[in-house]
C-alpha cells in the first residue's frame, strides 16, 4: 500500500513538473511573440510596416510616424525605416565629400563646343505621404531602407538625371557666359532644380521625392534645391585666353582714358586762353593786383610788371 502511494506521488510530481515546464516555455514564447509585435521609430525616421505573419500574408499594414512610441505592429511583421530629414546627392572633386568614391564631376559641352566640368549639390526629401507605394515599387527592389540599397537607388535614378539636366542646360550658354557670368550660373541652378524633380520622379513612376521644403501631410511637391558651389572647370588654354583678353581690354581702356584726359586738358587750356584774350588788358591787370595782394597777406612780396602776360591764380 505504501509503495502504491509513493508511486502515485512520484507520478504526480512528474506531471506537475511537466506542466510547469510547459507553462514556462509558453511564457517565454509568449514574451518573445509579444516583443516581436512591438516597434518604435527614431525621431528622424518613419516606419513602413509590412505584414509577414503566418495568418495575414504579405501586404502593407501601416506607416509609423517619426518618433513613434512602442506600438503593436502585429506578430512577425517587419518595419522598414526611412529618413524624413533633408537628404543630399553630392558631386565633388574632393574625394572625401561626394557620394561616389574619389574625385567626381559631370562633364558637359557648351554652346560653342567647349567641354566644361561641373560640381553640384542636390537636396531633397522623401515623399513620406506615399510610403506604401514607394516601399512596394522601389524599397523592396533595392533594399532602400539600408544605406547600401539607398545609395544604389540614388546612383540608378538620381545620377543619370542630374547629368542629363546639367548637360542640357550647359548647351544653352557659351563658355564665356559660364566663366564670367554669375547670372548664367543662377539660371542653370534654377532650371536644373525644376528638371530634376520632374525627370527623377518620371523615371521612378510617381512623385516619391520632393524638395527640402516638403511637409508630410500637406499637398504639394516642391522643386529640389540644386546648388552649383563653384564655377565650372574650364580647360587651361581657355582660361589663359580669357585672362589675356581681360588684360588687353583693361590696357585699351586705360589708354583710351589717358587720351581722353589729355584731350580734356587741352580743351580746358584753350578755353582759358580764349577767355583771357577776350577779357583784354584790363582782366590781366586785375589778376596782377589780386596776386600781389594775396602774397602780401602771407608775408611775401613780389612784383609783376604791368602789362606782363604771366597769369597767376590761387
C-alpha positions in Angstrom: 0.0 0.0 0.0 2.8 2.3 0.9 4.6 1.6 -2.4 1.5 2.3 -4.3 1.1 5.7 -2.6 4.8 6.6 -3.2 4.3 5.6 -6.9 1.3 7.9 -7.2 3.2 10.7 -5.6 6.1 10.3 -8.0 3.8 10.3 -11.0 2.1 13.5 -9.6 5.4 15.2 -9.2 6.4 14.4 -12.8 3.1 15.7 -14.1 3.4 18.9 -12.1 6.9 19.4 -13.3 5.9 18.9 -16.9 3.1 21.4 -16.5 5.5 23.9 -15.0 7.9 23.4 -17.9 5.2 23.8 -20.5 4.0 26.9 -18.7 7.5 28.4 -18.6 8.0 27.6 -22.3 4.6 29.2 -23.1 5.5 32.3 -21.1 8.9 32.6 -22.9 7.3 32.1 -26.3 4.5 34.5 -25.4 7.0 37.1 -24.3 9.1 36.7 -27.5 6.0 36.9 -29.6 4.8 40.0 -27.7 8.2 41.7 -28.1 8.1 40.8 -31.8 4.8 42.6 -32.2 6.0 45.9 -30.7 8.1 48.5 -32.5 9.0 52.2 -32.3 10.7 54.7 -34.6 13.5 57.3 -34.2 12.7 61.0 -34.2 14.1 61.4 -37.7 12.5 58.4 -39.5 9.2 57.0 -40.4 8.5 53.2 -40.4 6.6 51.3 -43.1 5.0 48.2 -41.5 4.7 45.2 -43.8 2.8 42.1 -42.7 4.6 38.9 -42.9 2.9 36.7 -40.3 1.5 33.2 -40.8 -2.1 34.4 -40.7 -2.3 37.7 -42.6 0.1 37.1 -45.6 2.5 39.8 -47.0 1.0 43.2 -47.5 1.2 46.8 -46.4 -0.1 47.3 -42.8 0.5 50.9 -41.8 3.1 53.7 -41.6 4.5 54.7 -38.2 5.2 58.4 -37.7 8.6 59.7 -36.8 9.3 59.3 -33.1 6.5 56.8 -32.7 6.5 55.2 -29.2 6.2 51.4 -28.8 3.1 50.2 -30.6 1.7 46.9 -31.7 2.6 46.2 -35.3 1.4 42.5 -35.4 3.3 39.3 -34.8 6.1 38.6 -37.3 5.6 41.9 -39.1 8.5 44.0 -40.3 9.2 47.7 -40.1 11.2 49.4 -42.8 12.6 52.8 -41.6 13.2 55.8 -43.9 14.5 59.3 -43.2 12.3 62.4 -43.0 15.2 64.8 -43.0 16.7 66.6 -46.0 18.9 64.3 -48.0 21.6 65.1 -50.5 23.5 63.8 -53.5 26.9 65.4 -53.8 29.1 65.5 -56.9 32.6 66.9 -55.8 36.2 66.8 -57.0 37.1 66.5 -53.3 37.4 62.7 -52.9 36.0 62.8 -49.3 32.9 64.8 -50.0 31.0 63.2 -52.8 28.5 60.3 -53.0 30.9 58.5 -55.3 34.3 57.3 -54.2 37.2 59.5 -55.3 37.1 62.8 -57.3 33.8 63.2 -59.2 32.3 65.6 -61.7 29.9 66.0 -64.5 31.2 66.8 -68.0 29.1 68.9 -70.4 29.6 70.8 -73.7 28.8 74.5 -74.1 27.0 76.2 -77.0 30.4 76.9 -78.5 31.6 73.3 -78.2 33.9 73.7 -75.2 33.8 70.9 -72.6 33.5 72.1 -69.0 33.5 70.2 -65.7 30.8 70.7 -63.1 30.5 70.1 -59.4 27.0 70.1 -57.9 24.9 69.5 -54.7 21.3 68.3 -54.9 19.0 68.5 -51.8 15.6 66.7 -51.4 13.2 64.8 -49.2 11.5 61.5 -49.5 7.7 62.0 -50.0 6.5 60.3 -46.9 2.9 60.7 -48.0 3.5 57.8 -50.4 5.4 55.3 -48.3 3.2 52.3 -49.2 3.8 52.7 -53.0 7.4 53.6 -52.5 8.2 50.5 -50.5 6.3 48.2 -52.8 7.8 49.6 -56.0 11.3 50.8 -55.0 12.1 49.9 -51.4 11.9 46.1 -51.9 13.8 46.2 -55.2 16.8 48.0 -53.7 16.6 47.2 -50.0 16.4 51.0 -49.8 16.0 51.1 -46.0 19.6 50.1 -45.8 22.4 52.5 -46.7 23.8 50.4 -49.5 20.4 49.9 -51.1 19.6 53.6 -50.7 23.0 54.6 -52.4 22.3 52.1 -55.2 18.9 53.6 -55.8 20.3 57.2 -56.0 23.0 56.0 -58.4 20.5 54.4 -60.7 17.8 57.1 -60.6 19.4 60.4 -59.5 22.8 60.4 -61.1 21.7 59.9 -64.8 19.0 62.7 -64.4 21.5 65.1 -62.8 23.9 64.6 -65.7 21.2 64.9 -68.3 19.8 68.1 -66.8 23.2 69.7 -66.5 24.3 68.8 -70.0 21.0 70.2 -71.4 21.3 73.4 -69.5 25.0 73.9 -70.4 24.3 73.7 -74.1 22.4 77.0 -73.9 25.4 79.0 -72.9 28.8 79.9 -74.2 31.9 79.1 -72.2 32.4 82.8 -71.7 28.9 83.1 -70.1 29.6 80.3 -67.7 33.1 81.5 -66.8 32.3 85.1 -66.2 28.5 85.5 -65.6 27.0 84.8 -62.2 23.6 85.3 -63.7 24.2 82.3 -66.0 25.1 80.0 -63.1 22.0 81.1 -61.2 19.8 80.4 -64.2 21.3 76.9 -64.6 20.7 76.2 -60.9 17.0 77.1 -61.2 16.5 75.2 -64.5 18.2 72.0 -63.3 16.3 72.0 -60.0 13.0 72.0 -61.8 14.0 69.4 -64.4 15.5 67.1 -61.8 12.3 66.6 -59.8 10.2 66.0 -62.9 12.7 63.7 -64.6 13.6 61.6 -61.5 10.0 61.1 -60.4 9.1 60.2 -64.0 11.7 57.5 -64.0 10.6 56.2 -60.6 6.9 56.2 -61.6 5.5 58.7 -59.1 6.4 61.8 -57.0 8.4 59.8 -54.5 10.9 62.7 -53.9 10.3 66.4 -53.4 12.3 69.5 -52.4 13.6 70.3 -48.9 10.5 72.4 -48.1 8.2 69.4 -48.4 6.0 68.8 -45.3 4.4 65.5 -44.6 0.6 65.5 -44.6 0.4 68.6 -46.8 -0.3 68.6 -50.5 2.3 69.8 -53.0 5.8 68.6 -54.0 8.3 71.5 -54.2 11.2 71.5 -56.5 14.6 70.1 -55.5 17.3 72.5 -54.3 20.2 72.4 -56.7 23.4 74.3 -55.9 26.5 74.9 -58.1 29.2 75.6 -55.5 31.9 76.7 -57.9 32.3 78.0 -61.5 32.7 75.1 -64.0 36.2 73.8 -64.7 37.4 75.2 -68.0 40.4 74.0 -70.0 43.6 75.8 -69.1 44.1 77.2 -72.6 40.6 78.8 -72.5 41.3 80.3 -69.1 44.6 81.8 -70.3 42.8 83.3 -73.3 40.2 84.8 -71.1 42.8 86.4 -68.8 44.8 87.7 -71.7 41.7 89.2 -73.3 40.8 90.8 -70.0 44.2 92.3 -69.6 44.1 93.6 -73.1 40.7 95.1 -72.5 42.0 96.9 -69.4 45.0 98.2 -71.2 42.9 99.5 -74.1 40.5 101.2 -71.7 43.4 102.7 -69.7 45.0 104.1 -72.9 41.7 105.5 -74.0 41.1 107.2 -70.7 44.6 108.8 -70.9 43.8 110.2 -74.4 40.5 111.5 -73.1 42.2 113.2 -70.1 44.8 114.9 -72.4 42.0 116.0 -74.7 40.1 117.5 -71.9 43.2 119.3 -70.5 43.9 120.7 -73.9 40.3 121.8 -74.3 40.4 123.5 -70.9 43.6 125.4 -71.7 42.2 126.6 -74.9 39.0 127.8 -73.2 41.1 129.6 -70.6 43.3 131.2 -73.3 40.3 132.3 -75.3 38.6 133.8 -72.3 41.8 135.6 -71.3 42.2 137.1 -74.8 38.6 138.1 -74.8 38.9 139.9 -71.5 41.8 142.0 -72.7 44.5 144.0 -70.7 42.0 145.1 -68.0 41.4 141.5 -66.9 45.2 140.8 -66.7 45.8 143.9 -64.6 43.0 142.9 -62.2 44.6 139.4 -61.8 48.1 141.0 -61.2 46.7 143.2 -58.4 44.9 140.2 -56.8 48.1 138.1 -56.8 50.2 140.8 -55.2 47.5 141.3 -52.5 47.4 137.6 -51.6 51.2 137.4 -51.4 51.3 140.5 -49.1 48.7 138.8 -46.8 51.1 135.8 -46.5 54.2 137.9 -45.9 55.6 137.6 -49.3 56.4 140.4 -51.6 57.0 140.1 -55.3 56.4 142.3 -58.3 54.7 141.5 -61.5 55.4 144.2 -64.1 52.4 145.9 -65.6 51.5 144.5 -68.9 53.1 141.1 -68.2 51.5 138.1 -69.9 52.0 135.9 -66.9 48.7 134.9 -65.3 48.8 133.9 -61.7 45.9 132.3 -59.8 45.2 130.9 -56.5 
